[in-house]
Amino acid sequence: MGSCVGSCRWYTEMQAQISGLQAELENRIEHLDDILHKQQQMLVRMLLKKREDQENEFRAYLLGITFIVVTDCNALKATSEKKQILPRIAS
């Protein structure tokens, strides 16, 4: 019975330590999620800005030049073929 008291106390101490570690890990994971979410937002903004810059740079080469576009994009095909275009198709 004496050994049970010692081992039971050890068991409850271990459970408390595990619970504390679990809470600490969950807190750190939430903090990392916040950091990663902010980094992901910054990356998306950067990629969109870079894409926009590339489109504007490429646009300068196309101004005043006749060119052919080969695509499978239905919206682009519709805009080039029709005078009146439904907004849901053009977007």
N, C-alpha and C positions, 0 to 999 in steps of 0.2 A: 504494500500500500504506500510505503514511503517513496519507493521509486516512481510510482504512478504520479505522485504529487509533483515530483521534480520534472518528469517527462511531460506532464500536462502543462506545467508552467512554461517549459521550453516551447511546447507546441503553440500555446497562446501567444508567446512572444514572437515566434516566427510568423504566425498569422498576422500579427500587428505590423511587423516589419514588411511583410509582403503587401499588405493593404496600403501601407505608406508608400512603398515603392510603386505600386500600381497607380496610386493617385498622382505621384510625381511624374511618372511616365505619361499618364493621360494629359497632365498639364503641359508637359513639354511637347507632346504631339500636337495639341491645340495650338501652341505657340509656333511650332514648325509649320503647321497648316496655314496660319496667318502669314508667315514669312513667305512660304511658297506661293500662296495666293497672290500676294503683292508682287512677287517676282514674275509670276505668270501674267498678271495684268500688264506689267511694264513691258514684258516681252511681246505680248500681243500688240500693244500700242506701237512699239518700235517696228515690228514687222509690217503693220498697216502703214506707218509713216514711210518706211523704206519702199513698200510696194507703190505707194502714191508718188513718191519721188521718181521711181523707175518709170512709171507710166508717163509722168510729165517729161522726163528726159527722152523717152522713146517718141513721144508725141512730136517733138521738134523735128525729128528725122522724117516724119510722115507728112508734115504740112507741105502742101503744094505738089505732092507726088501722087500719081495714080497707082493704086495697088489692088491686089486681089486678096480677099480674105477667104480661106478655106477653113470651115468650122462645122461642128455638129451641134452648135448652140442654137436652139430653135428661136430664142428671143432675138438673137442677132440676125438670123435669116428673116424673121418676120419684119424687123425694122428696116431692112434693106429692100424688101419687096413691096411693102404696103405704104400707102399715104396715111391712112388712119389706123392707129394701133391701140388696142385695148391696154390700159395701164397695167393690168395683171400679167400680160404677156411681155411687155417691155421691161418690167422690173425683175 
